[in-house]
Amino acid sequence: MQFKGWLKHDETRALAGGVYPSFLIPGVMSLIAQVSGENKFIWRTTFVIAGARGYVIHAREAGLGQ
């Protein structure tokens, strides 16, 4: 593995792991928006939950650099 050094420290491992939700959350939001059809409540609720979850994840990552 080319980036073994990144996995040695908890901070860099957490930062590298933060890439995963950065792509997963918008993907889930898009999928639910397409599948929910005319039911606006479902996709709006999904967007609120996903946005809050994304905020928490990225706020936690930003705190690692301090």
C-alpha beads as a LAMMPS data file, in Angstrom:
LAMMPS data file: protein, C-alpha beads

66 atoms
65 bonds

1 atom types
1 bond types

-500.0 500.0 xlo xhi
-500.0 500.0 ylo yhi
-500.0 500.0 zlo zhi

Masses

1 110.0

Atoms # bond

1 1 1 0.000 0.000 0.000
2 1 1 1.398 3.352 -1.005
3 1 1 0.023 5.359 1.939
4 1 1 0.818 3.120 4.929
5 1 1 2.198 6.129 6.785
6 1 1 -1.261 7.673 6.876
7 1 1 -2.631 4.765 8.869
8 1 1 -0.003 4.970 11.627
9 1 1 -1.547 7.973 13.377
10 1 1 -5.157 8.332 14.516
11 1 1 -5.435 11.894 13.186
12 1 1 -4.412 11.084 9.635
13 1 1 -6.477 7.892 9.634
14 1 1 -9.549 9.892 10.632
15 1 1 -8.880 12.515 7.964
16 1 1 -8.438 9.858 5.293
17 1 1 -11.638 8.170 6.461
18 1 1 -13.502 11.454 6.108
19 1 1 -13.358 11.142 2.333
20 1 1 -15.791 8.230 2.422
21 1 1 -18.774 10.150 3.884
22 1 1 -17.996 13.082 1.588
23 1 1 -19.070 10.906 -1.328
24 1 1 -21.537 8.613 0.453
25 1 1 -23.823 11.294 1.890
26 1 1 -24.542 13.140 -1.404
27 1 1 -24.966 9.773 -3.131
28 1 1 -27.592 8.654 -0.623
29 1 1 -29.322 12.026 -0.870
30 1 1 -29.532 11.724 -4.659
31 1 1 -30.755 8.139 -4.533
32 1 1 -33.538 8.903 -2.042
33 1 1 -34.590 11.998 -4.009
34 1 1 -34.969 9.908 -7.163
35 1 1 -36.703 6.955 -5.513
36 1 1 -39.150 8.990 -3.413
37 1 1 -40.921 10.349 -6.496
38 1 1 -43.677 12.815 -5.683
39 1 1 -43.396 12.389 -1.916
40 1 1 -41.520 15.559 -0.968
41 1 1 -41.525 14.771 2.743
42 1 1 -39.224 11.758 2.295
43 1 1 -36.509 13.496 0.313
44 1 1 -36.674 16.689 2.350
45 1 1 -36.311 14.703 5.571
46 1 1 -33.409 12.774 4.037
47 1 1 -31.687 16.018 3.042
48 1 1 -32.060 17.440 6.559
49 1 1 -30.701 14.279 8.202
50 1 1 -27.864 13.924 5.704
51 1 1 -26.941 17.589 6.008
52 1 1 -26.839 17.391 9.791
53 1 1 -24.771 14.206 9.660
54 1 1 -22.357 15.758 7.173
55 1 1 -21.980 18.809 9.377
56 1 1 -21.155 16.671 12.408
57 1 1 -18.616 14.578 10.495
58 1 1 -16.799 17.549 9.006
59 1 1 -16.901 19.583 12.214
60 1 1 -15.273 16.651 14.007
61 1 1 -12.594 16.429 11.298
62 1 1 -11.913 20.140 11.474
63 1 1 -11.358 19.804 15.205
64 1 1 -8.573 17.277 14.614
65 1 1 -6.325 19.907 13.123
66 1 1 -6.297 22.039 16.264

Bonds

1 1 1 2
2 1 2 3
3 1 3 4
4 1 4 5
5 1 5 6
6 1 6 7
7 1 7 8
8 1 8 9
9 1 9 10
10 1 10 11
11 1 11 12
12 1 12 13
13 1 13 14
14 1 14 15
15 1 15 16
16 1 16 17
17 1 17 18
18 1 18 19
19 1 19 20
20 1 20 21
21 1 21 22
22 1 22 23
23 1 23 24
24 1 24 25
25 1 25 26
26 1 26 27
27 1 27 28
28 1 28 29
29 1 29 30
30 1 30 31
31 1 31 32
32 1 32 33
33 1 33 34
34 1 34 35
35 1 35 36
36 1 36 37
37 1 37 38
38 1 38 39
39 1 39 40
40 1 40 41
41 1 41 42
42 1 42 43
43 1 43 44
44 1 44 45
45 1 45 46
46 1 46 47
47 1 47 48
48 1 48 49
49 1 49 50
50 1 50 51
51 1 51 52
52 1 52 53
53 1 53 54
54 1 54 55
55 1 55 56
56 1 56 57
57 1 57 58
58 1 58 59
59 1 59 60
60 1 60 61
61 1 61 62
62 1 62 63
63 1 63 64
64 1 64 65
65 1 65 66
